[in-house]
Amino acid sequence: MNYLVTGGTDGIGCAIVKRIMSTSNSAKDRVFVVYGHDDKKAQELIDDFPIEEQEKIVLMKYDLSDESVVEELVGRINDEVDGLDYFISNIGIGEYAKFDDYTMEMWNKVFSTNLTIPIFLIQKLKDKMNNNGSILLMGSYAGIKAYSSSVVYSLSKAGLIFASKVLVKELEKYGVRINAVAPGFIETKWQKGRSDESRNRICAKIAQHRFGTPEEVAKMAFDVMTNEYMNGSIVEIHGGYEYF
Ligand SMILES: NC(=O)c1ccc[n+]([C@@H]2O[C@H](COP(=O)([O-])OP(=O)(O)OC[C@H]3O[C@@H](n4cnc5c(N)ncnc54)[C@H](OP(=O)(O)O)[C@@H]3O)[C@@H](O)[C@H]2O)c1
């Protein structure tokens, strides 16, 4: 099996890569992992596996907030493999400036990274995908429920989530499925700077009274992407946010 995971060296994406590796039972499996900046973190991912497993992971350094790298990444995938089985579009960035301070430049960067680039990667990789292949989009519960203070992040994720529905028809002829997952608050470096007051306020609204772990999201994401009857679905994972 061949997998492409964007943003796979940290947080949720890294947990997905580890989940994939834990199920890999062929020396021919390849997991192409895209990251943008942190070489040390990328090397740590490789070092986490025994030597004989390490060559299954192929690191690819591309800043996926830059539209000009899309062709390069697609060209590299075309050179490396005959077909892709899974594409996990995981990268997402936030912008926490106040709405009144937004510039179009900020707006375009978030939309480009969170929506435009993932969609064009799908457009360019769809005929590279094997029959019965599967695409997983990393949305956010902030794209479903208006709780985030970041308007541009929420709207970009709402667009990405809806892509899991509008692209079903486009992908049908390739035998490729597409689904999205929508996590709530997950313990990654995104949440590190949060004050205790903010964390407590959020946890009080979650029936599980805690943030989720990247592993919990990865477990669900893996099940969604490998389930052969799931297509056009959006699956939420937020511990019961504001459900009680
Ligand atoms: N954490 C949450 O609470 C939460 C909740 C809902 C949804 N999500 C979504 O889940 C996804 C992953 O979030 P996370 O919290 O796991 O993030 P994270 O810990 O910040 O993961 C970042 C990963 O993405 C890569 N990355 C970031 N910017 C990149 C860029 N411009 N080009 C290439 N790679 C880039 C990082 O590599 P480098 O650092 O080397 O660039 C790293 O591998 C995002 O789409 C996010 O919106 C997160």
The ligand as an ORCA input file, in Angstrom:
! r2SCAN-3c Opt
* xyz 0 1
  N      -5.117     20.395     17.480
  C      -6.405     20.660     17.442
  O      -7.038     21.008     18.450
  C      -7.157     20.511     16.136
  C      -8.550     20.544     16.188
  C      -9.271     20.413     15.009
  C      -8.602     20.248     13.800
  N      -7.253     20.236     13.777
  C      -6.615     20.079     12.471
  O      -5.757     18.956     12.483
  C      -4.670     19.169     11.561
  C      -3.365     18.908     12.278
  O      -3.279     19.777     13.392
  P      -2.288     19.519     14.601
  O      -2.833     20.206     15.769
  O      -1.930     18.080     14.656
  O      -1.075     20.388     14.047
  P       0.427     20.370     14.372
  O       0.781     19.634     15.597
  O       0.749     21.796     14.265
  O       0.985     19.524     13.120
  C       1.672     20.154     12.216
  C       2.179     19.234     11.120
  O       1.892     19.934      9.940
  C       3.134     20.321      9.310
  N       2.954     21.637      8.716
  C       2.473     22.768      9.309
  N       2.481     23.790      8.429
  C       2.977     23.275      7.266
  C       3.243     23.817      5.986
  N       3.009     25.114      5.705
  N       3.759     23.009      5.026
  C       4.017     21.715      5.274
  N       3.796     21.143      6.484
  C       3.284     21.910      7.457
  C       4.145     20.309     10.439
  O       5.472     20.190      9.936
  P       6.507     21.446     10.076
  O       6.343     22.000     11.469
  O       7.847     20.838      9.823
  O       6.085     22.399      9.022
  C       3.682     19.076     11.201
  O       4.071     17.895     10.515
  C      -4.843     20.605     11.057
  O      -5.498     20.590      9.812
  C      -5.744     21.269     12.091
  O      -6.500     22.298     11.550
  C      -6.506     20.360     14.908
*
